[in-house]
Amino acid sequence: MPLVERIKDLCKKHGTSIPKLEKELSFGNGAIYKWTTNSPSIDKVQKVAKRLGVTLNDLVCEKVNT
């Protein structure tokens, strides 16, 4: 699952939305959606992970089912 989709799912679980998350973290409007075509800086991804209560690894890595 792409990063933006994981963020969207986590936002739903936390009762928020990507636009609200962007505002809380002082990101520009649409910044997270742009991550589908542009790579975000690690510090921004860390802020998102912290706010959503997950590790950076959980946010950016695909889960492998064994």
Biopython code that builds the backbone (N, CA, C, O; Angstrom):
import numpy as np
from Bio.PDB.StructureBuilder import StructureBuilder

atoms = [
    (1, "MET", "N", (0.853, -1.173, 0.000)),
    (1, "MET", "CA", (0.000, 0.000, 0.000)),
    (1, "MET", "C", (0.902, 1.240, 0.000)),
    (1, "MET", "O", (1.832, 1.333, 0.800)),
    (2, "PRO", "N", (0.629, 2.172, -0.881)),
    (2, "PRO", "CA", (1.428, 3.400, -0.929)),
    (2, "PRO", "C", (1.332, 4.214, 0.370)),
    (2, "PRO", "O", (0.361, 4.104, 1.119)),
    (3, "LEU", "N", (2.340, 5.014, 0.609)),
    (3, "LEU", "CA", (2.437, 5.826, 1.829)),
    (3, "LEU", "C", (1.185, 6.669, 2.065)),
    (3, "LEU", "O", (0.641, 6.678, 3.169)),
    (4, "VAL", "N", (0.735, 7.368, 1.044)),
    (4, "VAL", "CA", (-0.422, 8.260, 1.222)),
    (4, "VAL", "C", (-1.664, 7.459, 1.604)),
    (4, "VAL", "O", (-2.472, 7.925, 2.407)),
    (5, "GLU", "N", (-1.827, 6.270, 1.045)),
    (5, "GLU", "CA", (-2.973, 5.426, 1.401)),
    (5, "GLU", "C", (-2.879, 4.961, 2.851)),
    (5, "GLU", "O", (-3.893, 4.911, 3.548)),
    (6, "ARG", "N", (-1.675, 4.620, 3.314)),
    (6, "ARG", "CA", (-1.504, 4.236, 4.719)),
    (6, "ARG", "C", (-1.840, 5.402, 5.638)),
    (6, "ARG", "O", (-2.480, 5.222, 6.674)),
    (7, "ILE", "N", (-1.407, 6.594, 5.255)),
    (7, "ILE", "CA", (-1.715, 7.780, 6.059)),
    (7, "ILE", "C", (-3.218, 8.016, 6.085)),
    (7, "ILE", "O", (-3.781, 8.325, 7.135)),
    (8, "LYS", "N", (-3.865, 7.873, 4.943)),
    (8, "LYS", "CA", (-5.317, 8.065, 4.873)),
    (8, "LYS", "C", (-6.035, 7.074, 5.781)),
    (8, "LYS", "O", (-6.957, 7.453, 6.504)),
    (9, "ASP", "N", (-5.623, 5.811, 5.750)),
    (9, "ASP", "CA", (-6.236, 4.802, 6.614)),
    (9, "ASP", "C", (-6.021, 5.114, 8.090)),
    (9, "ASP", "O", (-6.944, 4.983, 8.894)),
    (10, "LEU", "N", (-4.818, 5.523, 8.447)),
    (10, "LEU", "CA", (-4.531, 5.866, 9.847)),
    (10, "LEU", "C", (-5.324, 7.090, 10.291)),
    (10, "LEU", "O", (-5.781, 7.158, 11.432)),
    (11, "CYS", "N", (-5.484, 8.044, 9.400)),
    (11, "CYS", "CA", (-6.294, 9.219, 9.737)),
    (11, "CYS", "C", (-7.726, 8.809, 10.056)),
    (11, "CYS", "O", (-8.312, 9.302, 11.020)),
    (12, "LYS", "N", (-8.294, 7.907, 9.253)),
    (12, "LYS", "CA", (-9.654, 7.435, 9.505)),
    (12, "LYS", "C", (-9.751, 6.788, 10.881)),
    (12, "LYS", "O", (-10.706, 7.019, 11.623)),
    (13, "LYS", "N", (-8.746, 5.973, 11.214)),
    (13, "LYS", "CA", (-8.750, 5.298, 12.515)),
    (13, "LYS", "C", (-8.652, 6.291, 13.669)),
    (13, "LYS", "O", (-9.122, 6.007, 14.771)),
    (14, "HIS", "N", (-8.046, 7.449, 13.426)),
    (14, "HIS", "CA", (-7.890, 8.465, 14.464)),
    (14, "HIS", "C", (-8.950, 9.563, 14.379)),
    (14, "HIS", "O", (-8.877, 10.560, 15.098)),
    (15, "GLY", "N", (-9.922, 9.377, 13.507)),
    (15, "GLY", "CA", (-11.021, 10.334, 13.400)),
    (15, "GLY", "C", (-10.609, 11.682, 12.861)),
    (15, "GLY", "O", (-11.149, 12.713, 13.262)),
    (16, "THR", "N", (-9.654, 11.676, 11.956)),
    (16, "THR", "CA", (-9.212, 12.929, 11.350)),
    (16, "THR", "C", (-9.109, 12.723, 9.843)),
    (16, "THR", "O", (-9.488, 11.676, 9.319)),
    (17, "SER", "N", (-8.600, 13.723, 9.165)),
    (17, "SER", "CA", (-8.437, 13.638, 7.715)),
    (17, "SER", "C", (-7.046, 14.147, 7.349)),
    (17, "SER", "O", (-6.370, 14.774, 8.163)),
    (18, "ILE", "N", (-6.638, 13.877, 6.145)),
    (18, "ILE", "CA", (-5.330, 14.363, 5.707)),
    (18, "ILE", "C", (-5.268, 15.892, 5.745)),
    (18, "ILE", "O", (-4.276, 16.433, 6.235)),
    (19, "PRO", "N", (-6.283, 16.617, 5.251)),
    (19, "PRO", "CA", (-6.214, 18.087, 5.350)),
    (19, "PRO", "C", (-6.084, 18.595, 6.798)),
    (19, "PRO", "O", (-5.341, 19.541, 7.060)),
    (20, "LYS", "N", (-6.809, 17.963, 7.733)),
    (20, "LYS", "CA", (-6.699, 18.371, 9.143)),
    (20, "LYS", "C", (-5.305, 18.057, 9.678)),
    (20, "LYS", "O", (-4.724, 18.858, 10.410)),
    (21, "LEU", "N", (-4.771, 16.898, 9.315)),
    (21, "LEU", "CA", (-3.428, 16.522, 9.736)),
    (21, "LEU", "C", (-2.400, 17.518, 9.205)),
    (21, "LEU", "O", (-1.503, 17.935, 9.937)),
    (22, "GLU", "N", (-2.526, 17.893, 7.950)),
    (22, "GLU", "CA", (-1.613, 18.873, 7.356)),
    (22, "GLU", "C", (-1.658, 20.190, 8.118)),
    (22, "GLU", "O", (-0.622, 20.804, 8.373)),
    (23, "LYS", "N", (-2.856, 20.618, 8.478)),
    (23, "LYS", "CA", (-2.999, 21.878, 9.212)),
    (23, "LYS", "C", (-2.354, 21.772, 10.594)),
    (23, "LYS", "O", (-1.646, 22.684, 11.022)),
    (24, "GLU", "N", (-2.602, 20.652, 11.297)),
    (24, "GLU", "CA", (-2.019, 20.455, 12.628)),
    (24, "GLU", "C", (-0.495, 20.482, 12.594)),
    (24, "GLU", "O", (0.147, 20.990, 13.512)),
    (25, "LEU", "N", (0.074, 19.930, 11.526)),
    (25, "LEU", "CA", (1.529, 19.821, 11.427)),
    (25, "LEU", "C", (2.164, 20.997, 10.676)),
    (25, "LEU", "O", (3.368, 20.999, 10.422)),
    (26, "SER", "N", (1.353, 21.985, 10.327)),
    (26, "SER", "CA", (1.813, 23.182, 9.610)),
    (26, "SER", "C", (2.429, 22.849, 8.252)),
    (26, "SER", "O", (3.407, 23.464, 7.828)),
    (27, "PHE", "N", (1.832, 21.858, 7.578)),
    (27, "PHE", "CA", (2.224, 21.535, 6.211)),
    (27, "PHE", "C", (1.340, 22.365, 5.280)),
    (27, "PHE", "O", (0.260, 22.802, 5.676)),
    (28, "GLY", "N", (1.784, 22.578, 4.077)),
    (28, "GLY", "CA", (0.974, 23.281, 3.092)),
    (28, "GLY", "C", (-0.234, 22.454, 2.683)),
    (28, "GLY", "O", (-0.237, 21.233, 2.837)),
    (29, "ASN", "N", (-1.264, 23.121, 2.160)),
    (29, "ASN", "CA", (-2.458, 22.417, 1.691)),
    (29, "ASN", "C", (-2.090, 21.461, 0.570)),
    (29, "ASN", "O", (-1.439, 21.854, -0.398)),
    (30, "GLY", "N", (-2.499, 20.224, 0.698)),
    (30, "GLY", "CA", (-2.233, 19.223, -0.324)),
    (30, "GLY", "C", (-0.847, 18.632, -0.294)),
    (30, "GLY", "O", (-0.497, 17.840, -1.170)),
    (31, "ALA", "N", (-0.046, 18.996, 0.694)),
    (31, "ALA", "CA", (1.343, 18.533, 0.749)),
    (31, "ALA", "C", (1.441, 17.018, 0.800)),
    (31, "ALA", "O", (2.252, 16.425, 0.089)),
    (32, "ILE", "N", (0.628, 16.389, 1.628)),
    (32, "ILE", "CA", (0.712, 14.933, 1.764)),
    (32, "ILE", "C", (0.246, 14.245, 0.489)),
    (32, "ILE", "O", (0.839, 13.246, 0.082)),
    (33, "TYR", "N", (-0.793, 14.752, -0.146)),
    (33, "TYR", "CA", (-1.254, 14.141, -1.395)),
    (33, "TYR", "C", (-0.180, 14.227, -2.480)),
    (33, "TYR", "O", (-0.121, 13.364, -3.356)),
    (34, "LYS", "N", (0.653, 15.236, -2.436)),
    (34, "LYS", "CA", (1.741, 15.373, -3.418)),
    (34, "LYS", "C", (2.805, 14.299, -3.240)),
    (34, "LYS", "O", (3.629, 14.085, -4.129)),
    (35, "TRP", "N", (2.789, 13.620, -2.090)),
    (35, "TRP", "CA", (3.775, 12.566, -1.853)),
    (35, "TRP", "C", (3.551, 11.370, -2.759)),
    (35, "TRP", "O", (4.383, 10.463, -2.785)),
    (36, "THR", "N", (2.461, 11.339, -3.498)),
    (36, "THR", "CA", (2.261, 10.255, -4.457)),
    (36, "THR", "C", (3.206, 10.403, -5.641)),
    (36, "THR", "O", (3.530, 9.416, -6.302)),
    (37, "THR", "N", (3.653, 11.628, -5.916)),
    (37, "THR", "CA", (4.557, 11.867, -7.046)),
    (37, "THR", "C", (5.909, 12.437, -6.631)),
    (37, "THR", "O", (6.873, 12.349, -7.391)),
    (38, "ASN", "N", (5.993, 13.014, -5.448)),
    (38, "ASN", "CA", (7.243, 13.592, -4.942)),
    (38, "ASN", "C", (7.602, 12.951, -3.610)),
    (38, "ASN", "O", (6.733, 12.730, -2.767)),
    (39, "SER", "N", (8.858, 12.659, -3.427)),
    (39, "SER", "CA", (9.300, 12.057, -2.163)),
    (39, "SER", "C", (9.334, 13.102, -1.059)),
    (39, "SER", "O", (9.904, 14.179, -1.238)),
    (40, "PRO", "N", (8.725, 12.789, 0.086)),
    (40, "PRO", "CA", (8.736, 13.741, 1.209)),
    (40, "PRO", "C", (10.069, 13.689, 1.943)),
    (40, "PRO", "O", (10.824, 12.725, 1.818)),
    (41, "SER", "N", (10.345, 14.727, 2.702)),
    (41, "SER", "CA", (11.540, 14.717, 3.552)),
    (41, "SER", "C", (11.267, 13.809, 4.746)),
    (41, "SER", "O", (10.125, 13.656, 5.180)),
    (42, "ILE", "N", (12.312, 13.222, 5.258)),
    (42, "ILE", "CA", (12.171, 12.284, 6.363)),
    (42, "ILE", "C", (11.590, 12.963, 7.601)),
    (42, "ILE", "O", (10.835, 12.340, 8.348)),
    (43, "ASP", "N", (11.930, 14.225, 7.826)),
    (43, "ASP", "CA", (11.401, 14.903, 9.012)),
    (43, "ASP", "C", (9.884, 15.064, 8.937)),
    (43, "ASP", "O", (9.204, 14.996, 9.961)),
    (44, "LYS", "N", (9.352, 15.275, 7.743)),
    (44, "LYS", "CA", (7.892, 15.388, 7.615)),
    (44, "LYS", "C", (7.214, 14.039, 7.851)),
    (44, "LYS", "O", (6.164, 13.969, 8.490)),
    (45, "VAL", "N", (7.811, 12.986, 7.340)),
    (45, "VAL", "CA", (7.241, 11.654, 7.547)),
    (45, "VAL", "C", (7.304, 11.294, 9.033)),
    (45, "VAL", "O", (6.378, 10.679, 9.562)),
    (46, "GLN", "N", (8.383, 11.671, 9.701)),
    (46, "GLN", "CA", (8.499, 11.412, 11.139)),
    (46, "GLN", "C", (7.417, 12.151, 11.913)),
    (46, "GLN", "O", (6.850, 11.600, 12.857)),
    (47, "LYS", "N", (7.122, 13.389, 11.530)),
    (47, "LYS", "CA", (6.069, 14.149, 12.205)),
    (47, "LYS", "C", (4.714, 13.473, 12.045)),
    (47, "LYS", "O", (3.929, 13.399, 12.991)),
    (48, "VAL", "N", (4.446, 12.979, 10.836)),
    (48, "VAL", "CA", (3.181, 12.298, 10.584)),
    (48, "VAL", "C", (3.099, 11.028, 11.428)),
    (48, "VAL", "O", (2.078, 10.769, 12.065)),
    (49, "ALA", "N", (4.164, 10.243, 11.435)),
    (49, "ALA", "CA", (4.176, 8.997, 12.212)),
    (49, "ALA", "C", (3.940, 9.284, 13.695)),
    (49, "ALA", "O", (3.147, 8.605, 14.346)),
    (50, "LYS", "N", (4.622, 10.278, 14.216)),
    (50, "LYS", "CA", (4.475, 10.617, 15.640)),
    (50, "LYS", "C", (3.039, 11.037, 15.937)),
    (50, "LYS", "O", (2.457, 10.594, 16.926)),
    (51, "ARG", "N", (2.469, 11.883, 15.092)),
    (51, "ARG", "CA", (1.107, 12.376, 15.313)),
    (51, "ARG", "C", (0.080, 11.243, 15.248)),
    (51, "ARG", "O", (-0.919, 11.258, 15.966)),
    (52, "LEU", "N", (0.338, 10.263, 14.381)),
    (52, "LEU", "CA", (-0.605, 9.160, 14.219)),
    (52, "LEU", "C", (-0.302, 7.991, 15.153)),
    (52, "LEU", "O", (-1.003, 6.979, 15.132)),
    (53, "GLY", "N", (0.734, 8.126, 15.967)),
    (53, "GLY", "CA", (1.027, 7.124, 16.982)),
    (53, "GLY", "C", (1.589, 5.821, 16.449)),
    (53, "GLY", "O", (1.350, 4.757, 17.020)),
    (54, "VAL", "N", (2.334, 5.899, 15.356)),
    (54, "VAL", "CA", (2.963, 4.706, 14.787)),
    (54, "VAL", "C", (4.456, 4.973, 14.624)),
    (54, "VAL", "O", (4.911, 6.116, 14.657)),
    (55, "THR", "N", (5.195, 3.897, 14.450)),
    (55, "THR", "CA", (6.624, 4.078, 14.204)),
    (55, "THR", "C", (6.833, 4.493, 12.755)),
    (55, "THR", "O", (5.972, 4.283, 11.900)),
    (56, "LEU", "N", (7.968, 5.073, 12.506)),
    (56, "LEU", "CA", (8.330, 5.445, 11.148)),
    (56, "LEU", "C", (8.347, 4.200, 10.263)),
    (56, "LEU", "O", (7.886, 4.232, 9.122)),
    (57, "ASN", "N", (8.873, 3.124, 10.791)),
    (57, "ASN", "CA", (8.925, 1.867, 10.052)),
    (57, "ASN", "C", (7.525, 1.376, 9.691)),
    (57, "ASN", "O", (7.294, 0.943, 8.562)),
    (58, "ASP", "N", (6.595, 1.440, 10.636)),
    (58, "ASP", "CA", (5.224, 1.010, 10.371)),
    (58, "ASP", "C", (4.577, 1.863, 9.272)),
    (58, "ASP", "O", (3.774, 1.362, 8.484)),
    (59, "LEU", "N", (4.921, 3.116, 9.226)),
    (59, "LEU", "CA", (4.321, 4.022, 8.257)),
    (59, "LEU", "C", (4.877, 3.818, 6.854)),
    (59, "LEU", "O", (4.122, 3.865, 5.882)),
    (60, "VAL", "N", (6.161, 3.597, 6.732)),
    (60, "VAL", "CA", (6.763, 3.579, 5.389)),
    (60, "VAL", "C", (7.026, 2.192, 4.809)),
    (60, "VAL", "O", (7.229, 2.068, 3.602)),
    (61, "CYS", "N", (7.027, 1.156, 5.629)),
    (61, "CYS", "CA", (7.374, -0.170, 5.129)),
    (61, "CYS", "C", (6.138, -1.008, 4.851)),
    (61, "CYS", "O", (5.157, -0.977, 5.594)),
    (62, "GLU", "N", (6.216, -1.751, 3.766)),
    (62, "GLU", "CA", (5.152, -2.692, 3.441)),
    (62, "GLU", "C", (5.216, -3.837, 4.425)),
    (62, "GLU", "O", (6.304, -4.283, 4.788)),
    (63, "LYS", "N", (4.092, -4.308, 4.851)),
    (63, "LYS", "CA", (4.035, -5.470, 5.750)),
    (63, "LYS", "C", (4.273, -6.732, 4.930)),
    (63, "LYS", "O", (3.754, -6.870, 3.822)),
    (64, "VAL", "N", (5.047, -7.634, 5.472)),
    (64, "VAL", "CA", (5.319, -8.901, 4.802)),
    (64, "VAL", "C", (4.645, -10.003, 5.591)),
    (64, "VAL", "O", (4.952, -10.215, 6.764)),
    (65, "ASN", "N", (3.739, -10.696, 4.957)),
    (65, "ASN", "CA", (3.051, -11.816, 5.613)),
    (65, "ASN", "C", (3.842, -13.096, 5.365)),
    (65, "ASN", "O", (4.111, -13.447, 4.217)),
    (66, "THR", "N", (4.215, -13.791, 6.434)),
    (66, "THR", "CA", (4.969, -15.035, 6.282)),
    (66, "THR", "C", (4.135, -16.209, 6.719)),
    (66, "THR", "O", (4.597, -17.348, 6.665)),
]
sb = StructureBuilder()
sb.init_structure("model")
sb.init_model(0)
sb.init_chain("A")
sb.init_seg("    ")
for serial, (resi, resn, name, xyz) in enumerate(atoms, 1):
    if name == "N":
        sb.init_residue(resn, " ", resi, " ")
    sb.init_atom(name, np.array(xyz, "f"), 0.0, 1.0, " ", f" {name:<3s}", serial, name[0])
structure = sb.get_structure()
